[in-house]
Amino acid sequence: MATEKAETDRVPVTLALSTISFLERLVRQGTHGTSVPGVARTLIEEGIRNAIKDGLLAIRDNGKSETKAEH
């Protein structure tokens, strides 16, 4: 198991109050995380992984090389 943390960038996100309320309910339920940001992170990660697996998201090779700054 890796002991070092992955590099992360923090990006502020604006959500509808109804969405935040739903995330707060999930926090109280305790099934997806222990904080609103934690629940949101879990759901976003899960959604992205499912979209990749289902072929809804893909990275197209446009001939440009990627650098860390482009991520």
N, C-alpha and C positions, 0 to 999 in steps of 0.2 A: 504494500500500500504506500502511495506517495505521501511524503511528509511535508512537501512544500505546497503552498497555495498557488493557484493559478492567478495570473494577472487579471485584474478586473478594472473596468472603467465604470464609474457611477454616473448614471444618467437620470435626471429627474423626469418623472412620468406624471401626467395629469389624468386622473380617472374621474368618472361621474360619481356623484355622491351615492347613487344607488349601487354602484359597483363596490365602492369602499364599504358600504353597509353589508353587502353580501360577503365580502372578504372578512369583515369583523365577525359575522355569524360563523364562518368556517373556522376562525380562530377559536371561538368559544366551543365549537364542536371538537376541535383538536385533531382533525383528520389530515390536514394538509400543512400544518405549521403552527407556530406559537405566537406569531405576530402578523400584522397585515402585510408588511413587506415580505416576510417569509412565505406566507401563503401565496402571494402574487408571484414570487420567484419560482415556487414549486409548480404552479399552474402554467406559467410562461415556459419554463424548461420542458415540462411534459408536453405542452402543445407544440413546441418547436420540434421536439423529437418525433412526435406522432406525424407531424406534417412532412418531415423528411422521410420517414419510413413509408408513408402513404404516397410519396412522390409529388406532394403538393409544393414542396420547397426543394430547390436544387440550386447549386452554384454553377453558373455557366462559365466556361473558360473562354474569356474574350481575348486571350493572347497577352494580357498584361500580367506581369508578375506582382504578387501581393507583398506588401511590407507590413510590419507591425502597425504602423500608423494608419493603414487603410482599414484595419479591422474595426 
